[in-house]
Amino acid sequence: MTSCVWQSLCCEPFDFLTTATQKPEDGPYRGKYIGKFNSYHHQASGDVYAVDEYTFLLIGFNYDGNGVDTFFWSGASNRPGPQGFIVPDEYGKTNILERYFNKDFTLRLPDNKKITEVKWLAVYDLNSQNNFADVYIPEDFEPPVPQRAGSLTAIAGGPIVSSDTIDILDSKTIRITDFSYDGKAGGQAAVHFWVGVGPSPSSKGSKVPDEMGYLDPIRSYDRETITLELPGDMTIFDIDWFSVYDVEARRDYGSILISDDLNVPPSLVRVTPHTESLPNCRQLHKDYRVSWEVFGPQITIQLAGNVQQDEYMSFGLSGSEQRSQMLGADVVVAFIDGHRGYAVDYNITSLAPCVQVLGQNKGVCRDDVVGGLDSYQLHTFSRENDINTITFRRTLISSDSGDKEFLLDRPMYIIWAMGRLDTNNEPTYHDIYPKRNVQIHFNTSEPVNDCFSFTSREENLKDVWERQQIFDRSVRAFTATLGPAGGKRGYQGITGHVSNGLAWYINGFLVPELWLRRGLTYSFLVRGGNNPHSPEFYHPLVITDEPRGGFDRLSDARQSEIRVLAGVEFTRRGRPKPIAAGPLCLARHPEGQDRRLDDNFATFKKFNRTLKWTCDSGDPAILEITPNTSWPDVVYYNSFTHANMGWKIHIVDSYSQSARNRATTNSSFIYTIRLLLITSSLVVWVWVRK
């Protein structure tokens, strides 16, 4: 299996260079060329590049595998010999080398040794002290390293733009230190990160996605360090300048020039070309695009996204004719479940999961659930290289009165989002969505296409916020309020469940684990909303033996499988009725704070300090419980109406540290087993793809 970690490493073969520096036009950029292996025995051959100070890249490497005790070998002596050290193979192992045939991979010198500290790399047999092949490091060789490229300063008469150092980290990555932009471009400004060719910034350029991958006009920044990735297969060698540019006014607000022949490392980004089958294409995000074609009374739409297997793509017509608005929108939710593709028609009557309000379904509901029709006809679907591609059709004017018409005489405001599916394959609160207005003209005289190749790199996941626990024998009352669930470091990271955007805050903590003793009475002071007409903010507290909640949304059969311990009473007809609904007390993001940046907060405490609280008048609902011996060791507090808002309650016989440790150990054991299963699945998946 080829190790494909460097950009374009596994592309088609090309003619290799014989000079010490590779030019971009000579082929995909691989770093700085060192030379060809001098081949002596066992067909050892190939080309060698330096990709950074510590790493070699071998291209088209061959070796027949017939050596007895053969390794990659390096040293500082004048030529290969017994004085040297083993260089671990492409997997980081120091095993005897097996057969290689035209293979591309990287080798990293051990113990942080640098390429400039050695004189050669060899294929060497320790048993016979025989050199099968070698390549020499030229004197005064300079391996690729990140390069500095100046700083941004404001242009007179424009908004404030400034930065400290701008670093070119590799052939696709730019890091801007202490970047500031006051957002005061005014009017119909469309300020973007912008690159192009020529002596100075101009309108003939291309958008660069922001640090989160969005192609919307950029937000304001205040001395932030951000990392940008050039779009698609573009590299730093394809551009002459980088600018903060107003596309509408055609004005440069701050820029730098990019030097030719920068000696930077090749990119770690994997570029995946994707050809759309429809004539028009709009890149909505670096990981998401929409293509379309109007033919007669129908429109054919194709969504393509770099998504996980449990994620959806949504796209549709705005609920407002003046701006992009989710409330009132008519959207399709597209996903692939195993071997089946779906393009499902949804109607958004509230920014909440679909719930029943006075006998009617409200929220993000399928059209066929609210009395409408599923108007989309699935055409094709596929998943390849982690990219879902789903094509479907609909008539411009639907027979469903709840659907919006695709107009052809003017641009239309649209909405889009990507997020995770819940266990019922219903969309949950989206993780990726635009903050600015987005318009598309579906009927253009000439095809429009601003799409580029998908890119991906190995993500360094940020640490989850601290998992809070309330383990205090003196605490007998808990205040339950609502607040934002945070990003992937918040509710999702703490519980491992998908989020609907809101979560319980118990005594001010985000979904803490509670420790209660059997035989003692505890009170929950519930402020989760008491207006049953509200699909978003009606959350009676309920305690069950099931971790996800949303008891009211479950089928009768599923409800019968769940043990309700507190918060619900049943009518004579056997229908569940919540009893712990108190006035709403809700924490919100302050105006202007972008919830897509929640993961930038290092801790929950720092995130919590930014929230603004509003609480309705009135006394809280009081839910009293007295756990007894019939209660399981672990139960869950949640919302009666919505799933995935709460977390664990540990029921113990005594407040001993040993009981706590046992529960923690059991949780850690279960987590470890799950991790091993996931790892095993990944190993099998990699083996199958070999």
C-alpha positions as MATLAB code, in Angstrom:
seq = 'MTSCVWQSLCCEPFDFLTTATQKPEDGPYRGKYIGKFNSYHHQASGDVYAVDEYTFLLIGFNYDGNGVDTFFWSGASNRPGPQGFIVPDEYGKTNILERYFNKDFTLRLPDNKKITEVKWLAVYDLNSQNNFADVYIPEDFEPPVPQRAGSLTAIAGGPIVSSDTIDILDSKTIRITDFSYDGKAGGQAAVHFWVGVGPSPSSKGSKVPDEMGYLDPIRSYDRETITLELPGDMTIFDIDWFSVYDVEARRDYGSILISDDLNVPPSLVRVTPHTESLPNCRQLHKDYRVSWEVFGPQITIQLAGNVQQDEYMSFGLSGSEQRSQMLGADVVVAFIDGHRGYAVDYNITSLAPCVQVLGQNKGVCRDDVVGGLDSYQLHTFSRENDINTITFRRTLISSDSGDKEFLLDRPMYIIWAMGRLDTNNEPTYHDIYPKRNVQIHFNTSEPVNDCFSFTSREENLKDVWERQQIFDRSVRAFTATLGPAGGKRGYQGITGHVSNGLAWYINGFLVPELWLRRGLTYSFLVRGGNNPHSPEFYHPLVITDEPRGGFDRLSDARQSEIRVLAGVEFTRRGRPKPIAAGPLCLARHPEGQDRRLDDNFATFKKFNRTLKWTCDSGDPAILEITPNTSWPDVVYYNSFTHANMGWKIHIVDSYSQSARNRATTNSSFIYTIRLLLITSSLVVWVWVRK';
ca = [
       0.000    0.000    0.000;
       1.459    3.338   -1.028;
       1.924    5.969    1.678;
       0.078    8.976    0.235;
       0.609   11.717    2.793;
       2.186   14.431    0.651;
       0.212   16.374   -1.932;
      -0.025   14.563   -5.271;
       2.342   11.874   -4.046;
       0.347    9.157   -5.752;
      -0.215   10.861   -9.065;
       0.727    9.580  -12.513;
       4.454    9.117  -13.177;
       6.335   12.003  -14.740;
       9.846   12.800  -15.910;
      12.118   13.489  -12.955;
      14.507   16.401  -12.707;
      18.235   16.231  -12.825;
      18.777   19.625  -11.204;
      18.772   20.427   -7.508;
      15.571   22.484   -7.611;
      12.203   21.431   -8.920;
      10.104   23.933  -10.794;
       6.323   23.656  -10.449;
       5.815   23.389  -14.211;
       7.914   20.217  -14.207;
       5.178   18.274  -12.389;
       3.442   18.109   -9.044;
       5.538   19.831   -6.411;
       7.362   17.317   -4.241;
       9.945   19.435   -2.444;
      13.620   19.947   -3.251;
      15.194   17.377   -5.509;
      18.296   15.631   -4.124;
      18.993   13.129   -6.896;
      18.636    9.584   -8.146;
      19.809    6.585   -6.199;
      23.089    5.279   -7.563;
      22.133    1.645   -8.150;
      24.690   -1.108   -7.440;
      22.840   -4.305   -6.466;
      19.391   -5.896   -6.130;
      17.727   -3.420   -8.528;
      17.611   -0.707   -5.844;
      16.658    2.557   -7.567;
      14.445    5.626   -7.360;
      14.441    9.401   -6.950;
      14.904   11.248   -3.666;
      13.503   14.613   -2.566;
      13.690   16.580    0.664;
      10.224   17.614    1.791;
      11.382   19.373    4.962;
      14.386   19.486    7.291;
      13.809   15.951    8.570;
      12.045   14.011    5.830;
      12.990   12.337    2.554;
      10.472   11.539   -0.150;
      11.251    8.511   -2.316;
       9.557    8.372   -5.712;
       9.364    5.226   -7.846;
      11.536    3.270   -5.400;
      12.460   -0.304   -6.342;
      14.268   -3.076   -4.453;
      14.012   -6.832   -5.084;
      13.945   -7.715   -1.359;
      16.694  -10.338   -1.601;
      19.104   -8.764    0.869;
      19.720  -10.632    4.125;
      19.873   -7.811    6.674;
      19.006   -4.736    4.621;
      17.819   -1.333    5.894;
      17.555    2.271    4.898;
      20.841    3.615    6.263;
      22.273    7.115    6.714;
      25.279    8.791    8.254;
      27.773   11.625    8.268;
      30.823    9.709    7.004;
      32.169   10.402    3.543;
      30.465    7.345    2.069;
      28.122    4.561    3.233;
      29.710    2.078    5.589;
      29.260    0.501    8.997;
      29.361    3.949   10.638;
      25.746    5.073   10.379;
      22.220    4.493   11.681;
      19.003    2.872   10.567;
      16.347    5.137    9.059;
      12.880    3.776    9.919;
      10.785    2.715    6.940;
       7.606    4.431    5.727;
       5.673    2.933    8.658;
       8.185    4.102   11.250;
       9.508    0.532   11.724;
      13.082   -0.699   11.704;
      12.246   -4.058   10.135;
      14.414   -5.662    7.459;
      13.368   -4.273    4.092;
      11.048   -6.321    1.934;
      10.413   -5.998   -1.799;
       9.453   -2.601   -3.240;
       8.127   -2.010   -6.730;
       7.788    1.556   -8.044;
       6.622    2.802   -4.656;
       6.301    6.405   -3.378;
       6.679    7.106    0.354;
       8.396    9.269    2.963;
      11.213    8.466    5.384;
      11.791   10.572    8.498;
      15.233   10.661   10.092;
      15.187    9.354   13.689;
      15.791   11.375   16.848;
      15.021   14.684   15.099;
      18.187   14.445   13.034;
      18.244   16.897   10.130;
      19.046   16.220    6.505;
      21.814   18.832    6.721;
      23.492   16.726    9.428;
      23.986   13.675    7.172;
      25.849   13.194    3.910;
      24.011   10.312    2.285;
      21.017    7.993    2.296;
      21.628    4.362    1.329;
      20.045    0.945    0.980;
      22.585   -0.996    3.030;
      23.021   -4.610    4.138;
      24.491   -4.803    7.647;
      25.270   -8.515    7.452;
      27.492   -8.277    4.382;
      28.295   -4.549    4.836;
      27.327   -4.165    1.215;
      25.911   -0.950   -0.240;
      23.041   -1.664   -2.666;
      22.250    1.979   -3.579;
      23.001    5.477   -2.342;
      22.333    9.130   -2.945;
      24.502   11.974   -1.640;
      23.315   15.205   -0.052;
      24.913   18.128   -1.923;
      27.122   20.471    0.060;
      25.341   23.603    1.309;
      22.023   21.844    0.643;
      19.052   23.843    1.929;
      15.997   21.667    2.606;
      12.533   23.153    2.268;
      11.384   25.154    5.300;
       8.513   27.592    5.921;
       9.265   31.025    4.482;
       8.339   34.515    5.667;
       6.527   36.778    3.241;
       6.145   40.164    4.913;
       3.030   41.567    6.592;
      -0.217   43.328    5.718;
      -0.674   47.070    6.127;
      -3.809   49.089    5.473;
      -4.292   51.043    2.251;
      -5.105   54.725    2.760;
      -8.842   55.389    2.641;
      -9.817   51.787    3.312;
     -10.797   49.805    6.385;
      -8.190   48.880    8.980;
      -6.194   45.836    7.857;
      -2.991   44.757    9.563;
      -0.952   41.726   10.510;
       2.326   40.624   11.940;
       4.345   38.000   10.070;
       2.842   36.077    7.165;
       4.403   32.634    6.857;
       4.227   30.333    3.842;
       4.130   27.028    5.732;
       4.070   24.786    2.666;
       3.015   24.865   -0.965;
      -0.667   25.346   -0.088;
      -0.757   26.832    3.405;
      -0.490   30.462    4.532;
      -0.444   31.487    8.200;
      -1.214   35.094    9.122;
      -0.151   36.135   12.612;
      -2.099   38.782   14.564;
      -4.444   39.499   11.672;
      -6.910   42.372   12.085;
      -9.727   43.554    9.838;
     -12.336   45.913   11.260;
     -15.093   44.815    8.871;
     -15.902   48.410    7.946;
     -15.642   48.222    4.185;
     -19.164   49.699    3.915;
     -21.884   49.518    1.277;
     -22.251   46.251   -0.605;
     -18.697   45.222    0.207;
     -17.654   41.670   -0.567;
     -14.236   41.447    1.090;
     -12.413   38.159    0.602;
      -8.996   36.637    0.934;
      -7.917   36.905   -2.697;
      -4.977   35.633   -4.784;
      -3.904   35.979   -8.384;
      -1.154   36.629  -10.889;
       0.291   39.881  -12.144;
       2.278   42.771  -10.699;
      -0.434   43.829   -8.197;
      -3.847   42.721   -6.871;
      -6.678   42.974   -9.374;
     -10.197   41.703   -9.954;
      -8.742   38.845  -11.991;
      -8.149   36.618   -9.041;
      -9.606   33.779   -6.999;
     -11.213   33.486   -3.568;
      -9.304   31.733   -0.829;
     -11.532   30.004    1.740;
     -11.269   31.476    5.219;
      -9.763   29.550    8.131;
     -12.989   27.513    8.474;
     -13.343   26.769    4.757;
     -16.087   29.309    3.986;
     -16.194   31.344    0.778;
     -18.495   34.049    2.205;
     -17.172   37.598    2.646;
     -14.799   37.497    5.601;
     -15.800   38.461    9.131;
     -14.001   41.010   11.298;
     -10.805   39.893   13.034;
      -8.981   41.325   16.041;
      -5.328   40.262   16.260;
      -6.112   36.620   15.443;
      -3.670   34.087   14.045;
      -5.330   32.200   11.197;
      -4.238   29.520    8.752;
      -5.517   29.559    5.178;
      -5.377   26.832    2.553;
      -5.195   27.656   -1.147;
      -8.227   26.190   -2.954;
      -8.286   23.017   -5.005;
      -5.018   22.095   -6.696;
      -3.678   25.682   -6.531;
      -0.231   26.066   -4.944;
       1.858   29.016   -3.866;
       3.744   28.709   -7.165;
       0.577   29.560   -9.105;
       0.158   33.040   -7.580;
       2.063   36.328   -7.466;
       0.188   38.074   -4.646;
      -2.138   37.617   -1.690;
      -4.670   40.306   -0.811;
      -7.570   41.295    1.419;
      -9.705   42.424   -1.506;
     -13.145   43.964   -2.043;
     -14.515   42.115   -5.061;
     -17.468   44.497   -5.546;
     -15.452   47.727   -5.285;
     -12.375   46.158   -6.927;
     -10.153   47.567   -4.192;
      -7.114   46.141   -2.468;
      -7.191   46.785    1.299;
      -3.842   45.183    2.110;
      -1.575   42.746    0.251;
       1.819   41.089   -0.085;
       3.790   39.874   -3.089;
       4.825   36.221   -3.266;
       8.428   35.515   -4.253;
       9.221   33.134   -7.074;
      10.745   29.696   -6.409;
      10.032   29.580   -2.691;
      11.862   26.693   -1.063;
       8.914   25.489    1.036;
       7.750   21.971    1.939;
       5.160   20.295   -0.283;
       1.672   20.275    1.175;
       0.186   17.577    3.376;
      -3.174   18.264    1.741;
      -4.781   15.506   -0.299;
      -6.321   16.906   -3.480;
      -9.280   14.970   -4.870;
     -10.508   16.082   -8.309;
     -14.268   15.833   -8.738;
     -16.005   16.385  -12.061;
     -19.626   17.458  -11.936;
     -21.981   16.073  -14.581;
     -24.140   19.218  -14.795;
     -23.148   22.424  -16.625;
     -23.461   24.900  -13.732;
     -21.484   24.622  -10.492;
     -21.201   26.826   -7.410;
     -18.666   26.177   -4.645;
     -20.491   26.885   -1.371;
     -17.683   25.811    0.974;
     -14.343   24.170    0.392;
     -16.032   20.858    1.271;
     -19.385   21.414   -0.479;
     -20.688   22.324   -3.925;
     -23.977   22.440   -5.816;
     -24.436   21.839   -9.549;
     -27.638   22.254  -11.538;
     -29.310   22.244  -14.920;
     -32.746   23.502  -15.970;
     -34.393   21.522  -18.740;
     -38.008   22.192  -19.620;
     -40.206   22.288  -16.505;
     -37.614   20.472  -14.364;
     -34.445   21.348  -12.494;
     -31.777   18.721  -11.865;
     -29.544   19.355   -8.858;
     -26.373   17.594   -7.770;
     -24.891   18.000   -4.288;
     -21.310   16.889   -3.680;
     -19.630   17.116   -0.301;
     -16.598   15.889    1.592;
     -18.589   14.418    4.480;
     -18.469   11.561    6.964;
     -20.719    8.557    6.465;
     -23.189    9.755    9.129;
     -23.449   13.313    7.781;
     -26.009   14.995    5.559;
     -25.957   17.800    2.987;
     -28.904   20.194    2.768;
     -29.765   22.795    0.154;
     -32.878   24.794   -0.610;
     -34.757   28.006   -1.199;
     -34.720   30.653    1.508;
     -37.722   31.380    3.680;
     -37.374   35.069    2.767;
     -37.183   36.811   -0.597;
     -34.892   39.508    0.863;
     -32.175   37.384    2.489;
     -30.960   33.876    3.209;
     -33.204   32.638    6.025;
     -33.709   29.125    7.332;
     -37.068   29.792    8.972;
     -39.740   29.090    6.381;
     -37.274   27.541    3.942;
     -37.973   24.665    1.556;
     -34.967   22.331    1.517;
     -33.742   18.927    0.479;
     -31.713   16.787    2.892;
     -29.405   14.404    1.025;
     -27.377   11.554    2.494;
     -26.219    8.003    1.870;
     -27.093    5.249    4.329;
     -25.110    2.138    3.523;
     -26.065    1.152   -0.011;
     -28.988    3.568   -0.366;
     -29.080    7.223   -1.259;
     -31.734    9.703   -0.141;
     -32.907   13.156   -1.208;
     -35.749   14.029    1.167;
     -38.005   17.089    0.990;
     -38.136   19.121    4.227;
     -40.043   22.166    5.434;
     -38.621   24.415    8.173;
     -41.325   25.980   10.360;
     -39.086   26.378   13.419;
     -35.386   26.123   14.192;
     -35.842   22.915   16.153;
     -36.170   19.185   15.513;
     -39.608   18.115   14.322;
     -41.956   17.939   17.346;
     -45.699   17.923   17.867;
     -47.218   21.199   19.044;
     -50.956   20.996   19.798;
     -51.303   18.021   17.482;
     -49.309   19.565   14.622;
     -45.716   18.841   13.625;
     -43.452   21.882   13.854;
     -39.740   22.354   13.290;
     -37.476   20.795   10.654;
     -40.006   18.268    9.340;
     -40.255   16.082    6.270;
     -42.910   17.338    3.887;
     -44.801   14.049    4.022;
     -45.025   14.394    7.825;
     -46.705   17.818    7.674;
     -49.253   16.888    5.019;
     -47.161   17.680    1.946;
     -45.436   15.627   -0.723;
     -41.845   14.493   -1.097;
     -41.259   16.328   -4.385;
     -37.670   15.272   -5.094;
     -36.891   12.313   -7.342;
     -33.563   10.653   -6.614;
     -31.522   10.065   -9.773;
     -28.016    8.854   -8.839;
     -25.812    8.631   -5.763;
     -22.256    7.527   -5.019;
     -19.582    7.726   -2.335;
     -15.968    7.764   -3.483;
     -12.835    9.116   -1.778;
     -15.011   10.286    1.164;
     -17.116   12.440   -1.183;
     -20.875   11.937   -1.348;
     -22.421   12.837   -4.716;
     -26.215   12.822   -4.914;
     -28.266   13.868   -7.968;
     -32.023   14.467   -7.882;
     -34.800   16.268   -9.793;
     -37.861   18.373   -9.100;
     -40.333   20.342  -11.183;
     -39.783   24.097  -11.067;
     -43.368   24.533   -9.880;
     -44.239   21.737   -7.498;
     -47.706   20.248   -7.066;
     -47.144   20.591   -3.304;
     -48.452   23.965   -2.149;
     -45.894   23.960    0.646;
     -42.978   23.926   -1.817;
     -41.399   27.093   -3.170;
     -41.042   27.766   -6.889;
     -37.639   27.844   -8.580;
     -37.725   31.212  -10.373;
     -35.735   31.711  -13.561;
     -36.087   35.458  -14.118;
     -33.907   36.612  -11.220;
     -31.406   35.395   -8.621;
     -32.881   33.618   -5.624;
     -31.704   33.546   -2.022;
     -30.750   30.045   -0.977;
     -29.668   28.301    2.217;
     -27.396   25.334    2.754;
     -25.887   23.383    5.631;
     -23.998   20.226    6.558;
     -24.266   18.277    9.803;
     -24.697   14.891   11.415;
     -27.662   12.553   11.217;
     -29.242   11.181   14.356;
     -30.026    7.513   14.943;
     -33.258    7.903   12.931;
     -31.432    9.433    9.936;
     -32.975   12.808   10.747;
     -30.831   15.958   10.429;
     -29.508   17.417   13.678;
     -28.274   20.931   14.344;
     -25.888   21.765   11.513;
     -22.170   22.223   12.095;
     -21.350   24.036    8.831;
     -23.581   26.753    7.389;
     -23.192   30.278    5.944;
     -23.609   33.481    7.956;
     -24.039   35.745    4.936;
     -26.649   35.950    2.201;
     -26.166   33.537   -0.699;
     -27.831   34.013   -4.091;
     -27.935   31.796   -7.174;
     -29.379   32.593  -10.595;
     -30.630   29.217  -11.803;
     -31.176   30.359  -15.402;
     -28.049   31.933  -16.899;
     -27.304   32.467  -20.582;
     -23.801   31.037  -20.138;
     -22.878   28.195  -17.745;
     -21.315   29.365  -14.464;
     -18.632   27.356  -12.716;
     -16.406   28.491   -9.838;
     -15.882   25.004   -8.402;
     -12.484   23.562   -7.538;
     -11.102   20.216   -6.404;
     -11.861   18.954   -2.923;
      -9.017   18.970   -0.433;
      -8.552   17.272    2.903;
      -5.833   16.868    5.475;
      -5.447   14.922    8.685;
      -7.201   16.923   11.377;
      -5.674   17.473   14.786;
      -8.773   17.224   16.958;
      -8.919   19.734   19.779;
      -9.317   18.476   23.321;
     -12.855   18.120   24.605;
     -13.853   20.623   27.273;
     -13.460   19.335   30.810;
     -16.107   16.804   31.767;
     -17.685   18.271   34.898;
     -18.912   16.110   37.765;
     -21.029   17.073   40.766;
     -19.899   14.662   43.480;
     -20.898   16.364   46.715;
     -22.939   14.749   49.484;
     -24.093   18.186   50.692;
     -25.749   19.112   47.366;
     -29.416   18.092   47.380;
     -30.797   20.645   44.871;
     -29.896   21.115   41.215;
     -30.867   24.081   39.058;
     -31.561   23.012   35.471;
     -31.394   25.732   32.792;
     -30.685   25.750   29.049;
     -27.777   27.023   26.985;
     -25.810   26.484   23.784;
     -24.375   22.998   23.376;
     -21.033   24.348   22.148;
     -19.203   22.873   19.184;
     -17.464   19.539   18.863;
     -15.605   20.218   22.109;
     -18.862   20.771   23.994;
     -21.882   18.479   24.211;
     -20.820   16.353   21.237;
     -17.329   15.760   22.605;
     -18.453   15.191   26.201;
     -21.235   12.707   25.439;
     -20.360   11.352   22.001;
     -23.926   12.118   20.860;
     -25.086   14.430   18.115;
     -26.466   17.772   19.276;
     -29.643   19.701   18.544;
     -28.001   22.992   19.535;
     -29.265   23.269   23.118;
     -28.178   21.404   26.241;
     -28.949   21.302   29.949;
     -26.818   23.427   32.246;
     -26.939   21.938   35.755;
     -25.799   24.342   38.482;
     -24.106   26.331   35.731;
     -22.149   23.431   34.240;
     -22.652   22.011   30.741;
     -24.185   18.496   31.082;
     -22.228   17.454   34.181;
     -22.367   13.924   35.520;
     -24.333   13.835   38.785;
     -23.780   11.507   41.739;
     -26.853   10.712   43.854;
     -27.194    8.322   46.798;
     -29.993    5.847   47.118;
     -32.457    6.668   49.876;
     -31.859   10.450   49.803;
     -34.287   12.960   48.311;
     -33.100   15.442   45.705;
     -34.804   18.395   43.999;
     -34.370   19.593   40.430;
     -35.392   23.239   39.964;
     -36.338   23.148   36.295;
     -36.237   26.221   34.041;
     -36.415   24.679   30.580;
     -39.518   26.449   29.251;
     -43.196   25.908   30.044;
     -44.884   27.045   26.828;
     -46.084   23.910   24.989;
     -46.788   26.057   21.905;
     -43.034   26.592   21.418;
     -41.301   23.907   19.325;
     -37.880   25.332   20.265;
     -38.087   26.202   23.965;
     -40.384   23.705   25.677;
     -38.221   21.263   27.597;
     -39.702   19.504   30.612;
     -37.048   17.552   32.500;
     -37.334   13.780   32.489;
     -35.180   11.016   33.989;
     -35.074    7.624   32.280;
     -32.786    4.626   31.838;
     -32.176    5.607   28.188;
     -29.338    8.021   27.275;
     -30.764   10.098   24.415;
     -34.095   11.502   25.623;
     -36.857   12.994   23.488;
     -39.339   10.531   24.985;
     -42.325   12.321   23.452;
     -40.960   11.870   19.903;
     -40.584    8.103   20.188;
     -43.009    5.524   18.875;
     -45.301    3.714   21.295;
     -43.261    0.565   20.838;
     -40.024    2.352   21.656;
     -41.562    4.146   24.650;
     -42.663    0.813   26.068;
     -39.007   -0.318   26.132;
     -37.875    2.643   28.247;
     -38.205    2.928   32.005;
     -39.312    6.403   33.044;
     -38.039    7.118   36.554;
     -39.198   10.716   37.037;
     -40.721   13.672   35.221;
     -43.635   11.921   33.478;
     -47.053   10.728   34.540;
     -49.427    8.742   32.357;
     -53.041    9.611   31.598;
     -55.908    7.144   31.800;
     -55.388    6.479   28.114;
     -51.762    5.669   28.767;
     -50.394    8.827   27.146;
     -47.247   10.364   28.715;
     -47.611   13.817   30.267;
     -44.612   15.842   31.522;
     -44.787   17.285   35.053;
     -41.514   19.280   35.308;
     -41.904   22.252   32.953;
     -40.752   25.550   34.443;
     -40.279   29.078   33.053;
     -37.481   29.447   30.529;
     -34.005   30.468   31.641;
     -31.740   30.493   28.597;
     -28.121   31.386   27.865;
     -27.439   32.756   24.378;
     -24.438   33.841   22.372;
     -24.099   37.625   22.526;
     -25.111   39.522   19.415;
     -22.367   39.330   16.816;
     -20.690   36.242   18.273;
     -20.413   33.477   15.695;
     -21.363   30.108   17.194;
     -19.278   28.406   14.496;
     -16.257   29.598   16.509;
     -17.278   27.848   19.744;
     -14.458   25.325   19.399;
     -11.928   28.157   19.540;
     -12.563   28.507   23.280;
      -9.955   26.510   25.176;
     -12.280   25.726   28.105;
     -15.983   25.708   28.900;
     -15.341   28.332   31.564;
     -14.044   30.804   28.977;
     -16.945   29.989   26.663;
     -19.497   30.330   29.460;
     -18.252   33.798   30.398;
     -19.294   35.141   27.002;
     -22.921   33.962   27.229;
     -25.851   36.266   28.000;
     -28.645   34.967   30.217;
     -32.343   35.822   30.025;
     -34.847   34.269   32.431;
     -38.635   34.471   32.422;
     -40.376   35.402   35.651;
     -42.005   32.784   37.805;
     -41.000   29.979   40.120;
     -39.203   26.975   38.685;
     -40.889   23.611   38.367;
     -39.687   21.288   41.114;
     -38.998   17.654   40.361;
     -38.292   15.632   43.506;
     -36.716   12.204   43.283;
     -35.641    9.596   45.818;
     -33.528    6.928   44.126;
     -34.051    3.476   45.635;
     -32.649    0.004   45.203;
     -34.722   -0.581   42.066;
     -32.968    2.214   40.210;
     -30.125    1.234   37.841;
     -26.609    2.364   38.669;
     -26.685    4.820   35.755;
     -29.731    6.824   34.631;
     -30.041    9.922   32.452;
     -31.582   13.389   32.701;
     -32.901   14.722   29.410;
     -35.625   16.715   27.698;
     -39.099   15.231   27.326;
     -39.514   16.788   23.864;
     -36.044   16.837   22.250;
     -33.305   14.231   22.108;
     -29.643   14.693   23.045;
     -29.700   17.469   25.642;
     -28.629   15.808   28.911;
     -26.277   13.241   30.364;
     -25.586   10.781   33.191;
     -26.725   10.409   36.774;
     -24.758    7.853   38.812;
     -26.827    6.169   41.520;
     -24.606    4.933   44.369;
     -25.096    3.323   47.763;
     -22.581    5.626   49.436;
     -20.523    8.698   48.643;
     -17.244    6.807   48.679;
     -14.352    7.488   46.388;
     -14.199    3.787   45.601;
     -17.755    3.862   44.214;
     -16.831    6.824   42.062;
     -13.653    5.144   40.890;
     -15.535    1.963   39.998;
     -18.014    3.897   37.880;
     -15.241    5.881   36.211;
     -13.251    2.709   35.561;
     -16.279    1.009   34.029;
     -16.884    4.030   31.785;
     -13.222    4.083   30.770;
     -13.320    0.337   30.051;
     -16.400    0.702   27.851;
     -14.790    3.672   26.060;
     -11.601    1.642   25.508;
     -13.566   -1.297   24.073;
     -15.406    1.079   21.731;
     -12.098    2.637   20.667;
     -10.590   -0.789   19.988;
     -13.601   -1.767   17.898;
     -13.370    1.458   15.902;
      -9.612    0.993   15.424;
     -10.124   -2.608   14.299;
     -12.745   -1.459   11.806;
     -10.344    1.151   10.435;
      -7.578   -1.453   10.082;
      -9.929   -3.737    8.154;
     -11.071   -0.810    5.997;
      -7.473    0.135    5.153;
      -6.619   -3.512    4.372;
      -9.626   -3.853    2.062;
      -8.611   -0.709    0.154;
      -5.054   -1.950   -0.397;
];
